Amino acid sequence: MSEPTGKYSITMPRDIAEAAKARSGPSGLSAYVAAAVARQIERDSLNELIAVAEAEHGPITDEEIQALRDQLHQAREQKAQGGADAA
């Protein structure tokens, strides 16, 4: 069973509304907008979490960010190679 819904009236720039309507597909504009709002709420929550972590541990440096990106890149490469080997 899906979550209960409510009907709301929102105002947005016409060009954004038309672009969203054109991309909404068979699920419709309401579902498209709901998904966009849900993603924004996730981003806001992550930003709040980052702010709390940085207040406790200090801001993350550019070097730390790059090191983590490098680790992620290596893990993806290893996974891709492992997938190719298993085939």
ABEGO torsion letter per residue (X at the ends): XBBBBBBBBBBBBAAAAAAAAAAAEAAEAAAAAAAAAAAAAAAAAAAAAAAAAAAAAEBBBAAAAAAAAAAAAAAAAAAAAAAAAAX
